Amino acid sequence: MGMLGALFFIFGLVSWVNSILVPYFKVVCELKSEVQGYLANFAFYIAYLVMTVPASGLLNRVGFKRGVQVGLWILGSGALLFVPAALSRTYDVFLVALFTCGTGLAILQTASNPFVTVIGPIESAARRISVMGICNKLAGILAPILFAASVIRPSDKAVIDQVTAGVLVGEAREAALDQVVRSLIPPYVLLAVFLFLFGILFYKSSIPDIHPDRDDGPAAGPSQDRKSVFCYPYLVLGAVALFCHLGSQAVCINTIMGYAQGMGLDMLQAKVFPSFSLGCILAGYLIGVVAIPKHISQQKALVVCTLSGLVLSLLVVLVRGPIHILGMETDASIWALVLLGIPNSLIYAGIWPLAIHDLGRHTSMGSSILVMGLCANALIPLLYAWISDACGSLRMGYWVLVPCFLYMIFYALRGYRIEHWNRTEQVGHE
């Protein structure tokens, strides 16, 4: 659990910094639209769609433990690609680097989630996933702060402000942007070194390998003789629910800094909101660790969280007006967006065990299909950006959250019970 917690910390460290990379790239790479800016998220998370099934094949060939090492090294290679990208200040090279990082994480997520699920009873899987979520979100809270401290220094902020205001033009503008973007090089080189070393440490550790496709494990049961992983409706429907959840969560976190800036805050004020959102997610995970399954089942917690998420999503787009919190005058909708972190925290932990149970020899492929849902982090924020551009309002883009939560409510109430495509009887697994 300790080594797996370290892995989930790495996921958060690398993934959640995207909430600052998008507005950062818009300035240093001189991007012209919201859609162009969110191509960074697209390049990173589309790797989960493209590379997760190959990752499953890799894990079956080399083992889950060696697969984690390979994933960490690919992730480190992606971090190193930030060096030529920064030196040339070429957005396309940044996108290649982000896709490479996403490929490494696709392998790591495919390997690590079955580890967490199979090492204990399925009824308490949500609690273990919540513990992993705490590690992930702690890194997510730290990542934007560390990134801002190491990359967006006060001198860099002054340059960015001058560029944004049009004070710097021509060669002076290009030289200033070159200087700012090269601040990326030291932290990403250090990250790459750490990832390569941790890959060696993980493989040399005493952690036993797992083979869920060959072992009986918690997935053993009468349903494991089905011919295809797609013969499990609750898995397929759960993958869609996970897609909706991950995409809506990415919208809430990755767009909040830009939205806060659009509501009148400067970059230094706005940069704290991704950490506020992740802090709420962390609080939700702590609630899950304490309450599930002792005080509430993971299925009932999922119902409460999805319903709460729908209500807060409607507040984001419908409620407006200034409020004073932490010495800042901000729009009320920003804080509704922040509070969405609390219900978002337990939705992943609720969906995963309901979708992965009783898959038997299909466990690894089922895990891959669920992990593919992370491509929603690429697609749904892009849809948010398109709606925002089309409507001329960042606030209107948040309507994309409403259908996502409606579908998650369906899965929490009924979808997880559907055992067979061609039968009407429902079997609950609460």
Salt bridges, closest charged atoms under 4 A:
GLU30 OE1 - ARG89 NH1 3.45
GLU30 OE2 - ARG173 NE 2.80
GLU34 OE2 - LYS26 NZ 2.72
ASP156 OD2 - ARG153 NE 2.99
ASP161 OD2 - LYS157 NZ 2.50
GLU174 OE1 - ARG89 NH2 2.37
ASP178 OD1 - ARG89 NE 2.77
GLU329 OE1 - HIS324 NE2 3.18
ASP331 OD2 - ARG395 NH2 3.34
ASP358 OD2 - HIS357 ND1 3.48
GLU419 OE1 - ARG226 NH2 3.51
GLU419 OE2 - HIS429 NE2 2.62
GLU425 OE2 - ARG423 NH1 3.77
GLU430 OE2 - ARG417 NH2 2.78
